[in-house]
Amino acid sequence: MSGEAPREAPAPSEGVGLSLEEVRTMLIKEHGTSVGKDDPLLMMVTLNNAFLGEYENLLKNHNEALTTFLTEAGAQHLDAARQAAETVTKGLSASSIGVIQEHLHGHRKAMASFQNNMTWLAVIVAISATVNVAVFVYRGLL
């Protein structure tokens, strides 16, 4: 083909494909047919095992590339999210403090007005009580 030496099919102990002996045993078990060690049918097993080995290597390469890409992309997105969160937090903190200060200022005004009104009410109650006592004393004297 391209002048490269053909690669050996991975051994079944590597977890790829079936051994020739396993295929011969399976054919006997399933079909009751014995196949000799030099049967051309077993060449297909060798070719399929080689294909599976190459496919497994391809999957490993793709897995490594995807893992690298997703790790880098995930880190970039995490950094962007972290920066956005910090920006939002700083903005909210500044605006929240301003809003809280405005509310507190409004509450201070309302509290001062309430205290002033309570003082006037206490004076009115005291005058009213004094007038009531004076009227009862005056009527008691008559």
DSSP file (Angstrom, degrees, kcal/mol; ACC not computed):
  #  RESIDUE AA STRUCTURE BP1 BP2  ACC     N-H-->O    O-->H-N    N-H-->O    O-->H-N    TCO  KAPPA ALPHA  PHI   PSI    X-CA   Y-CA   Z-CA
    1    1 A M              0   0    0      0, 0.0     0, 0.0     0, 0.0     0, 0.0   0.000 360.0 360.0 360.0 -91.2    0.0    0.0    0.0
    2    2 A S        -     0   0    0      2,-0.1     3,-0.1     3,-0.0     0, 0.0   0.253 360.0 -99.8-105.1  12.7    2.0    3.0    1.2
    3    3 A G  S    S+     0   0    0      1,-0.3     2,-0.2     0, 0.0     0, 0.0   0.418  79.9 135.5  87.4  -1.2    5.2    1.1    2.0
    4    4 A E        -     0   0    0      1,-0.1    -1,-0.3     3,-0.0    -2,-0.1  -0.513  62.7-108.9 -78.4 148.4    4.6    0.8    5.7
    5    5 A A        -     0   0    0     -2,-0.2    -1,-0.1    -3,-0.1     2,-0.0  -0.571  41.6-104.4 -73.3 137.9    5.2   -2.5    7.4
    6    6 A P        -     0   0    0      0, 0.0     2,-0.2     0, 0.0    -1,-0.1  -0.359  35.0-121.6 -65.3 142.2    1.9   -4.1    8.4
    7    7 A R        -     0   0    0      1,-0.1     2,-0.2    -3,-0.0    43,-0.0  -0.518  25.8-110.2 -81.3 150.5    1.1   -3.9   12.1
    8    8 A E        -     0   0    0     -2,-0.2    -1,-0.1     1,-0.1     3,-0.1  -0.541  34.6-107.0 -78.0 146.5    0.6   -7.1   14.1
    9    9 A A        -     0   0    0     -2,-0.2    41,-0.2     1,-0.1    -1,-0.1  -0.508  43.8-101.8 -69.2 139.7   -2.8   -7.8   15.3
   10   10 A P        -     0   0    0      0, 0.0    -1,-0.1     0, 0.0    43,-0.1  -0.338  39.2-106.9 -63.9 144.4   -3.1   -7.3   19.0
   11   11 A A    > > -     0   0    0      1,-0.1     3,-2.5    -3,-0.1     5,-0.6  -0.434  24.4-118.6 -69.7 145.5   -3.1  -10.4   21.1
   12   12 A P  G > 5S+     0   0    0      0, 0.0     3,-1.8     0, 0.0    -1,-0.1   0.732 111.2  71.4 -58.1 -22.0   -6.4  -11.5   22.6
   13   13 A S  G 3 5S+     0   0    0      1,-0.3     4,-0.1     2,-0.1    -2,-0.0   0.711  86.1  67.1 -68.3 -16.8   -4.9  -11.1   26.0
   14   14 A E  G < 5S-     0   0    0     -3,-2.5    -1,-0.3     2,-0.2     3,-0.1   0.500 120.4-107.7 -79.6  -3.5   -4.9   -7.3   25.4
   15   15 A G  T < 5S+     0   0    0     -3,-1.8     2,-0.5     1,-0.2    -2,-0.1   0.589  83.5 117.5  90.8  10.9   -8.7   -7.4   25.5
   16   16 A V  S   <S-     0   0    0     -5,-0.6    -1,-0.2     2,-0.0    -2,-0.2  -0.953  72.5 -28.2-117.0 120.8   -9.3   -6.9   21.8
   17   17 A G  S    S-     0   0    0     -2,-0.5     2,-0.3    -3,-0.1    -2,-0.1   0.010  81.6 -64.9  74.9 179.9  -11.0   -9.6   19.7
   18   18 A L        -     0   0    0     27,-0.2    31,-0.1     1,-0.0     2,-0.1  -0.782  44.9-115.4-106.4 149.1  -11.1  -13.3   20.0
   19   19 A S     >  -     0   0    0     -2,-0.3     4,-2.1     1,-0.1     5,-0.2  -0.421  29.7-112.3 -76.3 160.8   -8.2  -15.8   19.8
   20   20 A L  H  > S+     0   0    0      1,-0.2     4,-2.5     2,-0.2     5,-0.2   0.889 119.8  53.2 -61.1 -38.0   -8.3  -18.2   16.9
   21   21 A E  H  > S+     0   0    0      1,-0.2     4,-2.5     2,-0.2    -1,-0.2   0.891 106.6  52.0 -65.6 -38.8   -8.8  -21.1   19.4
   22   22 A E  H  > S+     0   0    0      2,-0.2     4,-2.3     1,-0.2    -1,-0.2   0.892 110.6  48.7 -63.4 -38.8  -11.8  -19.3   20.9
   23   23 A V  H  X S+     0   0    0     -4,-2.1     4,-2.5     2,-0.2    -2,-0.2   0.921 111.3  48.9 -67.3 -43.7  -13.3  -18.9   17.4
   24   24 A R  H  X S+     0   0    0     -4,-2.5     4,-2.0     1,-0.2    -2,-0.2   0.921 113.2  47.5 -61.7 -43.2  -12.7  -22.6   16.6
   25   25 A T  H  X S+     0   0    0     -4,-2.5     4,-2.6     1,-0.2    -1,-0.2   0.903 111.6  50.7 -64.4 -41.2  -14.3  -23.6   20.0
   26   26 A M  H  X S+     0   0    0     -4,-2.3     4,-3.2     2,-0.2     5,-0.4   0.904 109.2  50.7 -64.4 -41.5  -17.3  -21.3   19.4
   27   27 A L  H  X>S+     0   0    0     -4,-2.5     4,-2.2     2,-0.2     6,-1.4   0.893 112.5  46.8 -64.5 -38.8  -17.9  -22.7   15.9
   28   28 A I  H  X5S+     0   0    0     -4,-2.0     4,-1.4     4,-0.2    -2,-0.2   0.942 116.7  44.3 -65.5 -45.9  -17.8  -26.3   17.2
   29   29 A K  H  <5S+     0   0    0     -4,-2.6    -2,-0.2     2,-0.2    -3,-0.2   0.925 123.6  33.1 -65.8 -46.8  -20.1  -25.4   20.1
   30   30 A E  H  <5S+     0   0    0     -4,-3.2    -3,-0.2    -5,-0.2    -2,-0.2   0.871 137.4  16.7 -81.1 -38.4  -22.6  -23.3   18.1
   31   31 A H  H  <5S-     0   0    0     -4,-2.2    -3,-0.2    -5,-0.4    -2,-0.2   0.485  90.4-123.8-117.9  -5.5  -22.6  -25.1   14.7
   32   32 A G     << +     0   0    0     -4,-1.4     2,-0.5    -5,-0.6    -4,-0.2   0.782  68.7 133.0  67.0  24.4  -21.0  -28.5   15.4
   33   33 A T        -     0   0    0     -6,-1.4     2,-0.4    -9,-0.1    -1,-0.2  -0.934  48.3-147.2-115.1 127.8  -18.4  -27.7   12.7
   34   34 A S        -     0   0    0     -2,-0.5     2,-0.4    -3,-0.1    -9,-0.1  -0.771  12.3-161.5 -92.6 134.4  -14.7  -28.2   13.3
   35   35 A V        -     0   0    0     -2,-0.4    -7,-0.1   -11,-0.2    -8,-0.0  -0.964  16.9-125.6-118.3 132.1  -12.4  -25.8   11.5
   36   36 A G    >   -     0   0    0     -2,-0.4     3,-1.7     1,-0.1     6,-0.2  -0.265  24.8-110.7 -71.8 160.9   -8.7  -26.6   11.0
   37   37 A K  T 3  S+     0   0    0      1,-0.3    -1,-0.1     5,-0.0   -13,-0.0   0.744 119.4  48.0 -64.9 -22.2   -5.9  -24.2   12.2
   38   38 A D  T 3  S+     0   0    0      4,-0.0    -1,-0.3     3,-0.0     5,-0.1   0.230  79.6 132.6-103.2  14.7   -5.1  -23.4    8.5
   39   39 A D    X   -     0   0    0     -3,-1.7     3,-1.7     1,-0.1     4,-0.4  -0.465  60.5-133.7 -66.8 132.4   -8.7  -22.7    7.4
   40   40 A P  T >> S+     0   0    0      0, 0.0     3,-1.3     0, 0.0     4,-0.7   0.741 101.2  73.5 -59.3 -23.4   -9.0  -19.4    5.5
   41   41 A L  H >> S+     0   0    0      1,-0.3     3,-1.0     2,-0.2     4,-0.7   0.854  88.7  60.1 -58.7 -33.9  -12.0  -18.5    7.6
   42   42 A L  H <> S+     0   0    0     -3,-1.7     4,-1.9     1,-0.3    -1,-0.3   0.693  89.2  70.8 -71.4 -17.2   -9.6  -17.8   10.5
   43   43 A M  H <> S+     0   0    0     -3,-1.3     4,-2.6    -4,-0.4    -1,-0.3   0.863  93.6  56.8 -63.4 -33.8   -7.9  -15.1    8.4
   44   44 A M  H <X S+     0   0    0     -3,-1.0     4,-3.0    -4,-0.7    -1,-0.2   0.874 103.5  53.1 -64.4 -36.3  -11.1  -13.1    8.8
   45   45 A V  H  X S+     0   0    0     -4,-0.7     4,-2.7     2,-0.2    -1,-0.2   0.935 110.0  47.8 -63.1 -45.5  -10.6  -13.4   12.6
   46   46 A T  H  X S+     0   0    0     -4,-1.9     4,-2.2     2,-0.2    -2,-0.2   0.926 114.4  46.0 -61.7 -45.3   -7.1  -12.1   12.3
   47   47 A L  H  X S+     0   0    0     -4,-2.6     4,-2.6     2,-0.2    -2,-0.2   0.910 113.5  48.8 -64.4 -42.4   -8.2   -9.2   10.1
   48   48 A N  H  X S+     0   0    0     -4,-3.0     4,-2.8     2,-0.2    -2,-0.2   0.895 110.4  51.2 -65.8 -38.9  -11.1   -8.3   12.4
   49   49 A N  H  X S+     0   0    0     -4,-2.7     4,-2.3     2,-0.2    -1,-0.2   0.904 110.5  49.4 -62.6 -40.8   -8.9   -8.4   15.5
   50   50 A A  H  X S+     0   0    0     -4,-2.2     4,-2.3     2,-0.2    -2,-0.2   0.926 111.4  49.3 -63.7 -43.5   -6.4   -6.0   13.7
   51   51 A F  H  X S+     0   0    0     -4,-2.6     4,-2.8     1,-0.2    -2,-0.2   0.926 110.7  50.0 -59.7 -45.1   -9.4   -3.7   12.8
   52   52 A L  H  X S+     0   0    0     -4,-2.8     4,-2.5     1,-0.2    -1,-0.2   0.887 109.7  51.5 -62.1 -38.8  -10.6   -3.8   16.4
   53   53 A G  H  X S+     0   0    0     -4,-2.3     4,-2.0     2,-0.2    -1,-0.2   0.925 112.6  44.8 -63.6 -44.4   -7.1   -2.9   17.6
   54   54 A E  H  X S+     0   0    0     -4,-2.3     4,-2.4     2,-0.2    -2,-0.2   0.894 113.0  51.2 -65.8 -39.9   -6.8    0.0   15.3
   55   55 A Y  H  X S+     0   0    0     -4,-2.8     4,-2.5     1,-0.2    -2,-0.2   0.897 108.6  51.6 -64.4 -40.0  -10.3    1.1   16.2
   56   56 A E  H  X S+     0   0    0     -4,-2.5     4,-2.3     2,-0.2    -1,-0.2   0.899 109.9  49.4 -63.8 -40.5   -9.5    1.0   19.9
   57   57 A N  H  X S+     0   0    0     -4,-2.0     4,-2.5     2,-0.2    -2,-0.2   0.906 110.5  50.9 -63.3 -41.6   -6.4    3.1   19.3
   58   58 A L  H  X S+     0   0    0     -4,-2.4     4,-2.6     1,-0.2    -2,-0.2   0.922 110.2  49.1 -61.7 -44.4   -8.5    5.6   17.3
   59   59 A L  H  X S+     0   0    0     -4,-2.5     4,-2.8     2,-0.2    -1,-0.2   0.897 110.1  51.3 -63.3 -40.0  -11.0    5.8   20.2
   60   60 A K  H  X S+     0   0    0     -4,-2.3     4,-2.6     2,-0.2    -2,-0.2   0.930 110.9  48.3 -61.6 -44.9   -8.2    6.3   22.7
   61   61 A N  H  X S+     0   0    0     -4,-2.5     4,-2.4     1,-0.2    -2,-0.2   0.922 113.8  46.3 -61.6 -44.2   -6.8    9.2   20.6
   62   62 A H  H  X S+     0   0    0     -4,-2.6     4,-2.9     2,-0.2     5,-0.2   0.902 111.8  51.8 -64.6 -40.9  -10.2   10.7   20.3
   63   63 A N  H  X S+     0   0    0     -4,-2.8     4,-2.6     2,-0.2    -2,-0.2   0.919 111.1  47.1 -62.2 -44.1  -10.9   10.3   24.0
   64   64 A E  H  X S+     0   0    0     -4,-2.6     4,-2.4     2,-0.2    -2,-0.2   0.920 113.9  47.7 -63.8 -43.2   -7.6   12.0   24.9
   65   65 A A  H  X S+     0   0    0     -4,-2.4     4,-2.7     2,-0.2    -2,-0.2   0.922 114.3  46.1 -65.1 -43.7   -8.3   14.9   22.5
   66   66 A L  H  X S+     0   0    0     -4,-2.9     4,-3.1     2,-0.2     5,-0.3   0.903 111.7  51.6 -65.5 -40.5  -11.8   15.4   23.7
   67   67 A T  H  X S+     0   0    0     -4,-2.6     4,-2.2    -5,-0.2    -2,-0.2   0.926 112.4  46.1 -61.5 -44.6  -10.7   15.2   27.4
   68   68 A T  H  X S+     0   0    0     -4,-2.4     4,-2.4     2,-0.2     5,-0.2   0.941 115.1  46.6 -62.5 -48.3   -8.0   17.8   26.7
   69   69 A F  H  X S+     0   0    0     -4,-2.7     4,-3.0     1,-0.2     5,-0.3   0.937 114.7  45.7 -61.0 -48.3  -10.4   20.1   24.8
   70   70 A L  H  X S+     0   0    0     -4,-3.1     4,-2.6     1,-0.2    -1,-0.2   0.854 111.8  52.4 -67.2 -33.8  -13.2   19.8   27.4
   71   71 A T  H  X S+     0   0    0     -4,-2.2     4,-2.1    -5,-0.3    -1,-0.2   0.942 114.3  42.0 -65.0 -46.7  -10.8   20.4   30.3
   72   72 A E  H  X S+     0   0    0     -4,-2.4     4,-2.3     2,-0.2    -2,-0.2   0.930 117.4  46.5 -66.1 -45.4   -9.4   23.5   28.6
   73   73 A A  H  X S+     0   0    0     -4,-3.0     4,-2.6    -5,-0.2     5,-0.2   0.903 112.4  51.0 -64.9 -40.5  -12.9   24.8   27.6
   74   74 A G  H  X S+     0   0    0     -4,-2.6     4,-2.5    -5,-0.3    -1,-0.2   0.904 109.8  49.7 -62.6 -41.0  -14.3   24.0   31.0
   75   75 A A  H  X S+     0   0    0     -4,-2.1     4,-2.4     2,-0.2    -2,-0.2   0.901 111.4  49.4 -64.9 -40.7  -11.5   25.9   32.7
   76   76 A Q  H  X S+     0   0    0     -4,-2.3     4,-2.4     2,-0.2    -2,-0.2   0.926 113.1  46.1 -64.1 -44.4  -12.1   28.9   30.4
   77   77 A H  H  X S+     0   0    0     -4,-2.6     4,-2.6     2,-0.2    -2,-0.2   0.882 111.6  52.2 -66.4 -37.5  -15.8   28.9   31.1
   78   78 A L  H  X S+     0   0    0     -4,-2.5     4,-2.5    -5,-0.2    -2,-0.2   0.920 110.6  47.6 -64.2 -43.3  -15.2   28.5   34.8
   79   79 A D  H  X S+     0   0    0     -4,-2.4     4,-2.6     2,-0.2    -2,-0.2   0.921 112.6  49.0 -62.8 -43.7  -12.8   31.5   34.8
   80   80 A A  H  X S+     0   0    0     -4,-2.4     4,-2.5     1,-0.2    -2,-0.2   0.910 112.7  47.7 -62.6 -41.9  -15.3   33.6   32.8
   81   81 A A  H  X S+     0   0    0     -4,-2.6     4,-2.5     2,-0.2    -1,-0.2   0.899 111.3  51.1 -65.5 -40.4  -18.1   32.6   35.2
   82   82 A R  H  X S+     0   0    0     -4,-2.5     4,-2.3     2,-0.2    -2,-0.2   0.923 111.7  47.0 -62.9 -44.2  -15.9   33.5   38.2
   83   83 A Q  H  X S+     0   0    0     -4,-2.6     4,-2.4     2,-0.2    -2,-0.2   0.910 112.6  49.6 -64.1 -42.5  -15.1   36.9   36.8
   84   84 A A  H  X S+     0   0    0     -4,-2.5     4,-2.7     1,-0.2     5,-0.2   0.907 110.7  50.1 -63.0 -41.4  -18.8   37.6   35.9
   85   85 A A  H  X S+     0   0    0     -4,-2.5     4,-2.8     2,-0.2    -2,-0.2   0.903 110.7  49.4 -64.3 -40.9  -19.8   36.6   39.5
   86   86 A E  H  X S+     0   0    0     -4,-2.3     4,-2.7     2,-0.2    -2,-0.2   0.915 111.9  48.7 -64.2 -42.0  -17.2   38.9   41.0
   87   87 A T  H  X S+     0   0    0     -4,-2.4     4,-2.5     2,-0.2    -2,-0.2   0.933 114.2  45.3 -62.4 -46.5  -18.3   41.8   38.8
   88   88 A V  H  X S+     0   0    0     -4,-2.7     4,-3.0     2,-0.2     5,-0.2   0.911 113.0  51.0 -64.1 -42.0  -22.0   41.2   39.7
   89   89 A T  H  X S+     0   0    0     -4,-2.8     4,-2.8     2,-0.2    -2,-0.2   0.924 111.6  46.8 -62.7 -45.1  -21.1   40.8   43.4
   90   90 A K  H  X S+     0   0    0     -4,-2.7     4,-2.3     2,-0.2    -1,-0.2   0.928 114.9  47.1 -62.7 -44.4  -19.1   44.1   43.4
   91   91 A G  H  X S+     0   0    0     -4,-2.5     4,-2.4    -5,-0.2     5,-0.2   0.914 114.9  45.9 -63.3 -43.4  -21.9   45.9   41.6
   92   92 A L  H  X S+     0   0    0     -4,-3.0     4,-3.3     2,-0.2     5,-0.3   0.897 110.9  53.1 -67.2 -39.5  -24.6   44.5   43.8
   93   93 A S  H  X S+     0   0    0     -4,-2.8     4,-2.4    -5,-0.2     5,-0.2   0.939 112.2  44.4 -61.7 -46.6  -22.5   45.3   46.9
   94   94 A A  H  X S+     0   0    0     -4,-2.3     4,-1.8     1,-0.2    -2,-0.2   0.938 119.5  41.0 -64.3 -47.0  -22.1   48.9   46.0
   95   95 A S  H  X S+     0   0    0     -4,-2.4     4,-2.4    -5,-0.2    -2,-0.2   0.871 114.3  53.3 -71.1 -34.9  -25.7   49.4   44.9
   96   96 A S  H  X S+     0   0    0     -4,-3.3     4,-2.8    -5,-0.2     5,-0.2   0.907 108.1  49.8 -65.6 -41.5  -27.0   47.4   47.9
   97   97 A I  H  X S+     0   0    0     -4,-2.4     4,-2.6    -5,-0.3    -1,-0.2   0.917 111.7  49.0 -63.8 -42.2  -25.1   49.5   50.4
   98   98 A G  H  X S+     0   0    0     -4,-1.8     4,-2.2     2,-0.2    -2,-0.2   0.922 113.1  46.5 -62.0 -44.3  -26.4   52.7   48.7
   99   99 A V  H  X S+     0   0    0     -4,-2.4     4,-2.4     2,-0.2    -2,-0.2   0.913 112.6  49.7 -65.1 -42.8  -30.0   51.3   48.8
  100  100 A I  H  X S+     0   0    0     -4,-2.8     4,-2.8     1,-0.2    -2,-0.2   0.912 110.2  50.8 -62.7 -42.0  -29.6   50.2   52.5
  101  101 A Q  H  X S+     0   0    0     -4,-2.6     4,-2.5     2,-0.2    -1,-0.2   0.904 109.8  50.4 -62.9 -40.6  -28.2   53.6   53.4
  102  102 A E  H  X S+     0   0    0     -4,-2.2     4,-2.3     2,-0.2    -2,-0.2   0.927 112.2  47.1 -62.2 -44.1  -31.2   55.3   51.7
  103  103 A H  H  X S+     0   0    0     -4,-2.4     4,-2.6     2,-0.2    -2,-0.2   0.918 112.1  49.8 -63.5 -43.4  -33.6   53.1   53.6
  104  104 A L  H  X S+     0   0    0     -4,-2.8     4,-2.6     2,-0.2    -1,-0.2   0.899 109.6  51.5 -63.3 -39.4  -31.8   53.7   56.9
  105  105 A H  H  X S+     0   0    0     -4,-2.5     4,-2.2     2,-0.2    -1,-0.2   0.922 111.1  48.2 -62.4 -43.3  -31.9   57.5   56.3
  106  106 A G  H  X S+     0   0    0     -4,-2.3     4,-2.3     1,-0.2    -2,-0.2   0.895 111.8  49.6 -62.4 -40.3  -35.6   57.2   55.7
  107  107 A H  H  X S+     0   0    0     -4,-2.6     4,-2.8     2,-0.2    -2,-0.2   0.878 108.2  53.6 -67.2 -37.3  -36.1   55.1   58.8
  108  108 A R  H  X S+     0   0    0     -4,-2.6     4,-2.6     2,-0.2    -2,-0.2   0.921 110.1  47.3 -62.1 -43.3  -34.1   57.7   60.8
  109  109 A K  H  X S+     0   0    0     -4,-2.2     4,-2.4     2,-0.2    -2,-0.2   0.930 113.4  47.8 -62.7 -44.8  -36.4   60.5   59.6
  110  110 A A  H  X S+     0   0    0     -4,-2.3     4,-2.5     1,-0.2    -2,-0.2   0.896 112.4  49.6 -64.0 -39.2  -39.5   58.4   60.4
  111  111 A M  H  X S+     0   0    0     -4,-2.8     4,-2.8     2,-0.2    -2,-0.2   0.902 110.4  49.8 -66.7 -41.3  -38.1   57.5   63.9
  112  112 A A  H  X S+     0   0    0     -4,-2.6     4,-2.3     2,-0.2    -2,-0.2   0.918 112.7  47.4 -62.7 -42.8  -37.3   61.2   64.6
  113  113 A S  H  X S+     0   0    0     -4,-2.4     4,-2.6     2,-0.2    -2,-0.2   0.913 112.1  50.3 -63.7 -42.0  -40.8   62.1   63.6
  114  114 A F  H  X S+     0   0    0     -4,-2.5     4,-2.7     2,-0.2    -2,-0.2   0.921 110.9  48.5 -61.9 -45.0  -42.3   59.3   65.7
  115  115 A Q  H  X S+     0   0    0     -4,-2.8     4,-2.2     2,-0.2    -1,-0.2   0.904 111.8  49.8 -63.3 -40.6  -40.2   60.4   68.8
  116  116 A N  H  X S+     0   0    0     -4,-2.3     4,-2.2     2,-0.2    -2,-0.2   0.927 112.4  47.2 -62.1 -45.6  -41.4   64.0   68.3
  117  117 A N  H  X S+     0   0    0     -4,-2.6     4,-2.7     1,-0.2    -2,-0.2   0.895 110.5  52.6 -63.7 -40.0  -45.0   62.9   68.0
  118  118 A M  H  X S+     0   0    0     -4,-2.7     4,-2.6     2,-0.2    -1,-0.2   0.893 107.9  51.6 -63.9 -38.7  -44.7   60.7   71.1
  119  119 A T  H  X S+     0   0    0     -4,-2.2     4,-2.2     2,-0.2    -2,-0.2   0.938 111.8  46.3 -62.4 -46.3  -43.3   63.7   73.0
  120  120 A W  H  X S+     0   0    0     -4,-2.2     4,-2.6     1,-0.2    -2,-0.2   0.903 112.5  50.5 -63.2 -40.6  -46.3   65.8   72.0
  121  121 A L  H  X S+     0   0    0     -4,-2.7     4,-2.9     2,-0.2    -1,-0.2   0.902 109.2  51.1 -64.6 -39.4  -48.7   63.0   72.8
  122  122 A A  H  X S+     0   0    0     -4,-2.6     4,-2.4     2,-0.2    -1,-0.2   0.906 111.2  48.4 -63.4 -40.9  -47.1   62.6   76.3
  123  123 A V  H  X S+     0   0    0     -4,-2.2     4,-2.7     2,-0.2    -2,-0.2   0.919 112.8  48.0 -63.4 -44.3  -47.5   66.4   76.9
  124  124 A I  H  X S+     0   0    0     -4,-2.6     4,-3.0     2,-0.2    -2,-0.2   0.919 112.6  48.4 -63.8 -43.2  -51.1   66.3   75.7
  125  125 A V  H  X S+     0   0    0     -4,-2.9     4,-2.8     2,-0.2    -2,-0.2   0.919 112.3  49.1 -63.1 -42.6  -51.8   63.3   78.0
  126  126 A A  H  X S+     0   0    0     -4,-2.4     4,-2.4     2,-0.2    -2,-0.2   0.922 113.8  45.3 -63.0 -44.8  -50.1   65.0   80.9
  127  127 A I  H  X S+     0   0    0     -4,-2.7     4,-2.6     2,-0.2    -2,-0.2   0.921 114.1  49.7 -63.9 -43.5  -52.1   68.2   80.4
  128  128 A S  H  X S+     0   0    0     -4,-3.0     4,-2.6     1,-0.2    -2,-0.2   0.909 111.9  47.8 -62.4 -42.2  -55.3   66.2   79.9
  129  129 A A  H  X S+     0   0    0     -4,-2.8     4,-2.6     2,-0.2    -1,-0.2   0.906 112.0  50.1 -65.4 -41.1  -54.7   64.2   83.1
  130  130 A T  H  X S+     0   0    0     -4,-2.4     4,-2.5     2,-0.2    -2,-0.2   0.914 111.8  47.6 -63.4 -43.5  -53.9   67.4   85.0
  131  131 A V  H  X S+     0   0    0     -4,-2.6     4,-2.5     2,-0.2    -2,-0.2   0.915 112.3  50.1 -63.7 -43.4  -57.2   69.1   83.7
  132  132 A N  H  X S+     0   0    0     -4,-2.6     4,-2.5     2,-0.2    -2,-0.2   0.927 112.3  46.7 -62.1 -44.9  -59.2   65.9   84.7
  133  133 A V  H  X S+     0   0    0     -4,-2.6     4,-2.6     1,-0.2     5,-0.2   0.916 112.4  50.8 -63.1 -42.4  -57.7   65.8   88.2
  134  134 A A  H  X S+     0   0    0     -4,-2.5     4,-2.6     1,-0.2    -2,-0.2   0.897 110.6  49.0 -62.5 -40.3  -58.3   69.6   88.6
  135  135 A V  H  X S+     0   0    0     -4,-2.5     4,-2.6     2,-0.2     5,-0.2   0.924 112.3  47.7 -66.7 -43.8  -62.0   69.1   87.5
  136  136 A F  H  X S+     0   0    0     -4,-2.5     4,-2.0     2,-0.2    -2,-0.2   0.906 114.7  46.4 -64.4 -40.1  -62.5   66.2   89.9
  137  137 A V  H  X S+     0   0    0     -4,-2.6     4,-1.5     2,-0.2    -2,-0.2   0.922 113.0  49.5 -66.4 -43.7  -60.9   68.2   92.7
  138  138 A Y  H  X S+     0   0    0     -4,-2.6     4,-0.9     2,-0.2    -2,-0.2   0.901 113.5  45.7 -62.0 -42.7  -62.9   71.3   91.9
  139  139 A R  H  < S+     0   0    0     -4,-2.6     3,-0.3     1,-0.2    -1,-0.2   0.839 109.6  56.1 -69.7 -33.6  -66.2   69.3   91.8
  140  140 A G  H  < S+     0   0    0     -4,-2.0    -1,-0.2    -5,-0.2    -2,-0.2   0.818 105.4  51.7 -68.4 -29.1  -65.3   67.6   95.0
  141  141 A L  H  <        0   0    0     -4,-1.5    -1,-0.2     1,-0.2    -2,-0.2   0.717 360.0 360.0 -79.0 -23.2  -64.9   70.9   96.7
  142  142 A L     <        0   0    0     -4,-0.9    -1,-0.2    -3,-0.3    -2,-0.2   0.435 360.0 360.0 -85.4 360.0  -68.3   72.1   95.6
